[in-house]
Amino acid sequence: MAGSAHGHTPAAWTGVIIAFIGFCVSGVFMVAANPLGVWAGLAVVVIGGVVGLAMKAAGLGKGKQSQAEAAAHARATQAAQARA
């Protein structure tokens, strides 16, 4: 997984951090028995997803892999497995 750079983009990091903050907010308000705060935290989670997608659309996410890149990755994976 480390070889594919899965999720190592500004769009992914920003979206996940915003969503994590939303989950934390929802958790705190759930323990405090405040339904409005729980829904506000869940709204922040949704906003995190929207921000991540918007940043990806703006070019800050990982682009699609070409056929040549996919073939090179497959060869590298096979070579690594053969060495192990």
Secondary structure, DSSP 8 states (H G I E B T S, - for coil): -GGGTTT-SHHHHHHHHHHHHHHHHHHHHHHTT-HHHHHHHHHHHHHHHHHHHHHIIIIIS-----HHHHHHHHHHHHHHHHH-
